[in-house]
Amino acid sequence: MIRLLLSLMALSSAVQAAPNILLLIGDNWSYEHAAANGDRAVRTPVFDRMSREGMRFTNAFCPVPSCSPTRSCIVTGRAAHQLEDAASLWSKFPGKFRVFGDALGQAGWHVGFSGKGWSPGNFKDFGRDLNPAGPQFKDFPAFMAGRKEKQPFFFWFGSTHTALHQWRAGTGRARGIDPAQVRVPKALPDVPEVREEITDYLAQVELMDEAFGEAVALLEKNGELDNTVVIHTSDNGWQMPHGLAHCYDEGTHVPLAVRWPGRVKAGTVNDAFVSLTDFAPTFLEIAGLKPWPEMTAHSLVDVLTGKPPAVKRDRMFIERERHANVRRGDLSYPVRGVRTAEFLYLRNLRPDRWPAGDPQLYFAVGPYGDIDGSRTKLYMMTHADEPAVKPLFEISFGKRPAEELYDVKNDPDQVVNLAADPRFAKVKTGLSDTTDDWMRETNDPRVDPATNVWDRYPYFGGKAKELREAKQ
């Protein structure tokens, strides 16, 4: 009985001493599109402040260039291929997988989210009453109104400002964003139509930053900002060709800044390779709880507080399974790979399939449906046979070899595949072996080349508009 009382007293003391946690997570927002990360065209004062008053990471990556799989990794701290259905978009989330929010709630924290939590997919029919991100609230003020006095909180603020359907034509110019100032990646045609769409996307980045600023301002007004760990990031890259759903940096490299007064040295720039999967063990450690043995990720508390790192952080493993249901037979497009400071190595496990989806509409989105329907995509499809566009079209829409290798120092946009270049054979072999080791160590079902389990998992996304109209 005495031991139980001491344990409860220790837990109560830990809860009272713990800082709050505010996760600001954007939707489809790439690394370079923040002023603090070097973008000259966009204004992101809130992200810049978190960077200036905290730690900014130059090598933060999502584990999967897709929304719900990355969010599955965030809540569990596990590699996507360990999560069955949840490794794919519009999947189910099996209730057997532990999530950090449940543990925080059981430890006495006030937990919740607004906007986009774990999504899109189905958790209600598979053993969970609550979203894996926690109980849903209208907004941050409503969440704070339900909090007990001095109760530590975790809040997940999931903005969708930067989602493609929000990129309304003309909004970039209306906010004073100059198309001449935007950077067009080398995988995209540098034409006025593309520059204009980038400005409209950047307008939404600014609106997202403003929305996050309102949450920060509320904490500041309440005198709680300096007792709150603020994490400012994104779930994956932008919805342009060569971005979302594809394992290049435009799809996986994300902004990350962490403000934690008294623990994180202000103005620090950190080049360590970190994954969004690392959030779950980080949040548990901040709360005074131990990360779980099934977690493949590692807490960032040592990195944030300047302690010697517990693990080597010189690489990031990237993977994907089915994004949208865009291949006849409900087929996935599996990829495994590794990103280091010098190279990106990708292994396309089914190179016979279309990485961007079948050229003809199958079920979801549209032709080449793993590239969302931006105006840039439409331009590239319309002008695909023109000499200036054709090689770019092949890079994003065409089939790919079994292996890809990119020199990210000299080719940051990853458009020149060096996998067949004999000068890089040793590098390719080394990174291939590293990928094999990771797959074996984490019990990846894809170690067996014959596995096709992800082709059979149910898809909960809707049919493409064209199919719905055809059946009416």
Secondary structure as UniProt FT lines:
FT   HELIX           2..17
FT   STRAND          20..26
FT   TURN            31..32
FT   HELIX           35..37
FT   HELIX           45..52
FT   STRAND          55..61
FT   HELIX           67..76
FT   HELIX           80..82
FT   HELIX           84..87
FT   TURN            89..90
FT   STRAND          91..92
FT   TURN            95..96
FT   HELIX           100..106
FT   TURN            107..108
FT   STRAND          110..115
FT   STRAND          121..122
FT   TURN            124..127
FT   TURN            132..133
FT   HELIX           140..145
FT   TURN            149..150
FT   STRAND          153..158
FT   TURN            161..162
FT   HELIX           164..166
FT   TURN            169..170
FT   HELIX           171..174
FT   TURN            175..176
FT   HELIX           179..181
FT   TURN            186..187
FT   HELIX           192..221
FT   TURN            222..223
FT   HELIX           225..227
FT   STRAND          228..234
FT   TURN            241..242
FT   TURN            244..245
FT   HELIX           249..252
FT   STRAND          256..259
FT   TURN            261..263
FT   TURN            266..267
FT   STRAND          268..275
FT   HELIX           276..278
FT   HELIX           279..286
FT   TURN            287..288
FT   TURN            293..294
FT   HELIX           301..304
FT   TURN            305..306
FT   STRAND          315..320
FT   TURN            328..330
FT   STRAND          335..340
FT   STRAND          343..348
FT   TURN            351..352
FT   TURN            355..356
FT   TURN            367..370
FT   HELIX           375..382
FT   TURN            383..385
FT   TURN            387..389
FT   HELIX           390..397
FT   STRAND          403..407
FT   TURN            408..410
FT   TURN            412..413
FT   TURN            419..420
FT   HELIX           422..424
FT   HELIX           425..441
FT   TURN            442..443
FT   HELIX           445..447
FT   TURN            449..450
FT   HELIX           453..456
FT   HELIX           465..470
//
